[in-house]
Amino acid sequence: MGLGKRIAYSLRCFISILLYGQIPGSIALELRNTPAAEGPVAPSEQARPREPGTRPPSYDRAVQMLALLQREGRLIDFFAEDVTPYPDAQLGAAVRSVHQSCRQALEHYVKLEPIIPSEEDRPVTVPAGFDPAAIKVIGNVTGKPPLRGLLRHRGWRVTEVSLPSLPEGESRSVVAPAEVEIP
């Protein structure tokens, strides 16, 4: 998978998971049609089950994270912009700036770790009893785990979230306020 496709795929997945809690159907279909392959996954690399009684993040927190990415890296502005008329060099410079700012914001507010900390395109083994929310088996899947294949994406797991307190009232749905300059 090329860098451009990886970036687009990663951003689409991130925003979709952030807002809807799942990967978009088009990407899921694409992943199902990607050939799988082989390699070992240590028990410590397996997905950790969600604690009993915990809930998934709320819609308010998703909006808050988008707001932070907008404030720090102008991510929503970048996505909302039609970039087709810009030359590749100019677009590349813009992507570098947005990437750096959003990466810093993400590292500040959310700590992530790979689900399988191996190199991509290397052999791995999916153990019996794996968490299907953490490891998606794709390609020609036959038989029961353990299954051998090639790691196509390491996956990401949130280990810590340190978002600021949420504002009260209606402003929880504001990703970025409109700005009006008075002369």
C-alpha positions in Angstrom: 0.0 0.0 0.0 1.5 3.4 -1.0 2.0 6.3 1.4 -0.8 8.4 -0.1 -3.2 5.5 0.1 -2.1 4.8 3.7 -2.6 8.4 4.7 -6.1 8.6 3.2 -7.0 5.2 4.7 -5.7 6.2 8.1 -7.5 9.5 8.2 -10.8 8.0 7.0 -10.6 5.2 9.6 -9.6 7.6 12.4 -12.5 10.1 11.7 -15.0 7.3 11.2 -14.0 5.5 14.4 -13.9 8.7 16.3 -17.4 9.7 15.2 -19.2 6.4 14.6 -17.2 3.8 16.5 -16.5 1.7 13.4 -14.5 1.6 10.2 -16.5 2.8 7.1 -18.1 0.0 5.1 -16.1 0.8 2.0 -12.8 0.3 3.8 -14.0 -2.8 5.6 -15.0 -4.3 2.2 -11.6 -3.3 0.8 -9.9 -5.0 3.7 -11.9 -8.1 3.3 -10.7 -8.3 -0.3 -7.0 -7.9 0.6 -5.0 -11.1 0.7 -4.0 -12.2 4.1 -0.8 -14.2 5.1 1.2 -15.4 8.1 3.2 -14.9 11.6 3.3 -15.2 15.5 1.4 -12.9 17.9 2.6 -13.2 21.5 -0.1 -13.4 24.2 1.0 -9.9 25.5 0.2 -8.6 22.0 -3.4 -9.8 22.1 -6.2 -7.3 22.4 -7.2 -6.6 26.0 -10.9 -7.0 26.7 -12.9 -3.9 27.8 -13.4 -3.7 31.5 -16.9 -4.8 32.6 -19.3 -1.9 33.0 -17.2 0.5 30.9 -18.8 2.4 28.0 -17.5 3.5 24.7 -16.5 7.2 24.4 -19.4 9.6 24.1 -20.3 11.7 21.0 -19.3 14.7 23.0 -15.7 13.5 23.4 -15.5 12.7 19.7 -16.5 16.3 18.9 -14.0 17.5 21.5 -11.2 15.5 19.9 -12.1 16.9 16.4 -12.1 20.4 18.0 -8.6 19.9 19.4 -7.3 18.6 16.0 -8.9 21.6 14.3 -7.5 24.0 16.8 -4.0 22.6 16.7 -3.7 21.5 13.1 -6.7 22.9 11.2 -7.6 19.3 10.3 -11.3 20.0 9.5 -10.3 23.0 7.3 -7.9 20.7 5.5 -10.6 18.0 4.9 -13.3 20.6 3.9 -11.0 22.2 1.3 -11.2 21.0 -2.3 -7.5 20.2 -2.9 -7.8 19.2 -6.6 -6.7 22.5 -8.0 -3.5 22.7 -6.0 -0.2 21.4 -7.4 1.3 18.4 -5.7 4.2 20.4 -4.2 1.9 22.9 -2.6 -0.4 20.2 -1.3 2.6 18.2 0.0 3.7 21.3 2.0 0.2 21.7 3.5 -0.1 18.0 4.4 3.3 18.2 6.2 2.1 21.1 8.3 -1.3 19.6 9.1 0.3 16.2 9.8 2.9 17.7 12.2 0.4 19.8 14.2 -2.3 17.1 14.4 0.3 14.5 15.4 1.5 16.7 18.3 -2.1 17.2 19.4 -2.8 13.5 19.2 0.3 12.6 21.2 -0.6 15.2 23.8 -4.2 14.1 24.4 -4.2 10.4 23.5 -1.6 7.7 24.1 -1.6 4.9 21.6 0.1 1.6 21.2 0.1 -0.9 18.4 -2.1 -4.0 18.9 0.5 -6.2 17.2 3.9 -4.5 17.6 5.5 -6.3 14.6 6.6 -4.9 11.3 3.9 -4.8 8.6 4.2 -7.4 5.8 5.9 -9.8 8.2 4.5 -13.3 9.2 2.4 -13.4 12.4 0.2 -16.0 14.1 -3.3 -15.1 15.3 -3.9 -17.1 18.5 -7.0 -19.0 19.5 -9.3 -16.9 21.5 -8.2 -13.6 19.9 -10.4 -10.5 20.2 -12.1 -9.9 16.8 -12.5 -6.2 17.6 -8.7 -5.9 17.9 -7.6 -8.3 15.2 -9.4 -8.6 11.9 -8.5 -11.7 9.9 -8.9 -11.0 6.1 -8.2 -12.9 2.9 -8.7 -16.7 2.4 -9.7 -17.5 6.0 -10.2 -21.2 6.5 -10.0 -23.4 9.6 -9.8 -22.4 13.3 -7.1 -20.3 15.1 -4.2 -20.3 15.5 -4.0 -18.9 12.0 -0.8 -17.8 10.2 -0.8 -14.8 7.9 1.0 -11.5 7.0 0.5 -8.5 9.2 -1.1 -5.9 6.9 -1.7 -3.3 9.6 -0.5 -3.2 13.2 -3.7 -1.7 14.5 -3.9 0.8 17.3 -5.2 0.7 20.9 -5.7 3.7 23.1 -3.9 3.3 26.4 -4.6 6.7 27.9 -6.8 9.7 27.2 -6.2 13.0 28.8 -8.7 15.4 27.3 -9.5 18.7 29.1 -12.8 19.1 30.9 -15.8 19.4 28.6 -17.6 22.8 28.4 -21.1 23.1 29.7 -24.2 23.5 27.4 -24.7 23.6 23.7 -21.1 24.4 22.9 -20.2 20.7 23.2 -21.2 20.3 19.5 -18.9 23.1 18.3 -15.8 21.8 16.6 -14.5 25.3 15.7 -16.3 28.6 16.4 -16.9 31.0 13.5 -14.6 34.0 13.7 -15.8 37.5 12.9 -13.4 40.4 12.8 -14.8 43.8 13.6 -13.0 46.6 11.9 
